[in-house]
Amino acid sequence: MRRFSFLSALAALLLIAPAAEAAFPGANGRIAFTRDAGANEESYTAEPDGSDARPITSNPWGDRMPAFSPDGSRIAFVSLENGTANPEIYVMDADGTDRTRLTDSAGNDLDPA
């Protein structure tokens, strides 16, 4: 009988474990995250300790997976804008303004980080 080492077991677990949807703080010190309010997901920023949470999207169809640009000035995210079932990638300023669509495909565009 062959025995697996701890490292082999860890490697196997990492291959099958789902990736977490999280991002490191932007250069501005804030983190970006998705809050699920039941039927709708919206994107927020907050201080790393969770204080001062501010909504940066407001879309009846949901916005999620926000990720800061390396300089912290912009955020890429996924949106179901206009009620389609086809997620697209958008980018906006870190305060939620100047929203611009980046993709337009028949498939699901996800994980902009």
C-alpha positions in Angstrom: 0.0 0.0 0.0 1.4 3.4 -1.0 1.2 6.2 1.5 0.7 9.9 0.5 2.8 12.5 2.1 1.3 15.7 3.5 2.6 17.7 0.6 1.0 15.3 -1.9 -2.3 15.5 -0.2 -2.1 19.3 0.0 -1.2 19.5 -3.7 -4.2 17.3 -4.6 -6.5 19.5 -2.5 -5.3 22.7 -4.1 -6.0 21.2 -7.6 -9.7 20.5 -6.7 -10.5 23.3 -4.4 -12.5 26.3 -5.9 -10.7 29.6 -6.1 -11.7 32.3 -3.7 -13.1 35.5 -5.1 -11.0 38.0 -3.2 -8.5 40.7 -4.0 -5.7 42.4 -2.2 -6.1 46.0 -1.2 -5.6 48.5 -3.9 -2.8 51.1 -3.8 -5.3 53.4 -2.2 -5.5 51.0 0.8 -9.1 49.9 0.3 -10.5 46.4 -0.5 -13.2 45.6 -3.1 -15.8 43.0 -2.5 -19.3 41.7 -3.5 -22.2 41.9 -1.1 -25.1 39.6 -1.9 -28.4 41.3 -0.8 -30.6 38.3 -1.7 -31.8 38.7 -5.3 -29.0 41.1 -6.2 -25.2 41.4 -5.9 -23.4 44.7 -5.7 -19.8 45.8 -5.4 -18.4 47.7 -2.5 -15.1 49.1 -1.2 -14.1 49.3 2.4 -11.1 49.7 4.7 -9.1 46.5 5.2 -10.8 46.1 8.7 -14.2 46.2 7.0 -15.1 49.7 8.2 -16.4 52.5 5.9 -18.1 50.1 3.4 -19.3 52.1 0.4 -21.4 50.8 -2.5 -19.7 51.5 -5.9 -22.3 49.9 -8.1 -26.1 50.1 -8.1 -27.6 47.8 -10.8 -30.8 45.9 -10.5 -29.2 42.9 -12.3 -26.0 42.6 -10.3 -22.4 43.5 -10.3 -19.7 41.3 -8.8 -16.0 40.2 -8.7 -14.5 43.7 -8.3 -10.7 43.9 -8.6 -8.5 47.0 -8.2 -6.1 48.0 -10.9 -2.4 47.9 -9.7 -2.4 51.7 -9.0 -5.8 51.5 -7.2 -7.4 54.1 -9.4 -9.7 51.8 -11.4 -11.8 48.6 -10.6 -12.6 45.9 -13.1 -15.8 43.9 -12.4 -18.4 41.6 -13.9 -21.9 42.8 -14.6 -25.2 41.4 -15.8 -26.2 44.9 -17.0 -29.4 45.2 -18.9 -30.7 42.0 -17.4 -28.9 39.6 -19.7 -27.8 36.2 -18.6 -24.4 36.8 -20.2 -21.9 38.3 -17.8 -19.5 40.9 -19.3 -16.4 42.7 -17.9 -16.5 46.4 -17.1 -14.1 48.9 -15.6 -14.8 52.0 -13.6 -13.0 54.6 -11.5 -12.4 53.5 -7.9 -15.3 55.7 -6.7 -17.8 53.9 -9.0 -17.9 56.6 -11.7 -17.0 56.4 -15.4 -18.3 52.9 -16.0 -17.1 51.4 -19.3 -17.9 48.0 -20.9 -14.8 46.1 -22.0 -16.2 42.8 -23.4 -19.1 41.9 -25.6 -19.2 38.2 -26.3 -21.7 35.4 -26.5 -19.9 33.5 -23.7 -19.6 34.3 -20.0 -16.8 36.7 -19.2 -15.7 36.3 -15.6 -12.8 36.9 -13.1 -11.4 40.2 -14.3 -8.6 40.1 -11.8 
